[in-house]
Amino acid sequence: MKTLTQTKTSKFSFKKLFVLSYLTFGLVNEPNVISQPIANQKFDDESKISNISFITKAIKKTGASVVTIDTQRFVQNNEFSGDSRILIDPIFERFFGLQLPRENKPRVEQSQGSGFIFGDGLVMTNAHVVNGSQKLVVGLSNGSKYKGKLIGQDLLTDLAVIKLEGEGPWPKAILGDSTKIEVGDWAIAVGNPFGLENTVTLGIISNLNRNVSQLGIYDKRFELIQTDAAINPGNSGGPLLNSKGDVIGINTLIRSGPGAGLSFAIPINRAKDIASQLIKNGKVIHPMIGINLMDETYFETNKSFVKVGYVVPNSPAEKSGILINDIIIKVGNKDINKSSDVINEINNNGINKSINITLKRKTKIIKLKVKPTDIKNLSKK
């Protein structure tokens, strides 16, 4: 009995010692326990930084340079305000004794588009955004607004440059290189659709070098980047960015109706050249020889070729002897596979300087010299 009691006492003492030791160990090591969350917090902060998406980084880099362009133009309207043809018929007006209000006074038509700052107070946008406007107000992402002055516009390439009336510093977009983009690359469209500032949409580069004639547009002259990034009304003139946030194009067209999801942008390299001419001269020279081109394919060999579809009367092409149905083999030193090859070589040659053109006419190979002229000179003839 005594032995049993001593054994219980020993076990109890051991338990007390174990509990006291555990408490002492916890108190001694308490600072280490408290410091652990601090280390975790630092790790979490680093993780958040590394987990920021490339889209967010791209917008932080370029978003501040994107602007809203509010335009106003005065319109003289001499039509009746009524919509019914019966009500605007003078006979019915006299018969019923109606006095219809006439809108003879000029009214203000307002619209909105997008653009981006690319130089010291210089904004690039689409020509159709500012065409015919008497007043331009440019809004920055920080809420400030400035009057804008149109430096120049080129309707043929749908590009315009605006000068902001104010002092910087200005948030400037970084212009990329549109020759380095490939189908499948990320594409980020930024703009102000429906007046909703700095709206961002994401897609990919769907295709390159889309000729505007493929879209049924014959009064413009540029090749386009095709993307599935959504471009809505009001996005026109805003930048198309690559994954790094560099501008690779200018949002300009959308495919409405069936086939929605097709959006188009002007390559930035082409835009830079046009903007440079507008800033320097206020206008753009477009070398032309006066021919309409058609891309066709030999089905037997599946090889493409470029055929002359039309020759403008009294143009350099007609004067040099180019005929309808001639196949263009070479322009300068460039072998021709598509119509854009011809356009690019003539553009690079400039005006008032002859360029060699090699043609195939039925079974004959013909070499000619043609001196391009500005498109404005073609319209005068």
Secondary structure as GFF3:
##gff-version 3
##sequence-region A 1 381
A	DSSP	alpha_helix	2	28	.	.	.	ID=ss1
A	DSSP	alpha_helix	30	50	.	.	.	ID=ss2
A	DSSP	alpha_helix	54	62	.	.	.	ID=ss3
A	DSSP	three_ten_helix	63	65	.	.	.	ID=ss4
A	DSSP	beta_strand	66	75	.	.	.	ID=ss5
A	DSSP	alpha_helix	90	96	.	.	.	ID=ss6
A	DSSP	beta_strand	107	119	.	.	.	ID=ss7
A	DSSP	beta_strand	122	125	.	.	.	ID=ss8
A	DSSP	alpha_helix	127	130	.	.	.	ID=ss9
A	DSSP	beta_strand	135	139	.	.	.	ID=ss10
A	DSSP	beta_strand	145	154	.	.	.	ID=ss11
A	DSSP	beta_strand	159	164	.	.	.	ID=ss12
A	DSSP	three_ten_helix	178	180	.	.	.	ID=ss13
A	DSSP	beta_strand	186	191	.	.	.	ID=ss14
A	DSSP	three_ten_helix	193	195	.	.	.	ID=ss15
A	DSSP	beta_strand	199	211	.	.	.	ID=ss16
A	DSSP	three_ten_helix	212	215	.	.	.	ID=ss17
A	DSSP	beta_strand	223	227	.	.	.	ID=ss18
A	DSSP	beta_strand	239	241	.	.	.	ID=ss19
A	DSSP	beta_strand	247	254	.	.	.	ID=ss20
A	DSSP	beta_strand	263	267	.	.	.	ID=ss21
A	DSSP	alpha_helix	268	281	.	.	.	ID=ss22
A	DSSP	beta_strand	287	288	.	.	.	ID=ss23
A	DSSP	beta_strand	291	298	.	.	.	ID=ss24
A	DSSP	beta_strand	303	311	.	.	.	ID=ss25
A	DSSP	alpha_helix	316	320	.	.	.	ID=ss26
A	DSSP	beta_strand	327	331	.	.	.	ID=ss27
A	DSSP	beta_strand	334	335	.	.	.	ID=ss28
A	DSSP	alpha_helix	339	349	.	.	.	ID=ss29
A	DSSP	beta_strand	355	361	.	.	.	ID=ss30
A	DSSP	beta_strand	364	370	.	.	.	ID=ss31
A	DSSP	beta_strand	373	374	.	.	.	ID=ss32
A	DSSP	alpha_helix	375	379	.	.	.	ID=ss33
###
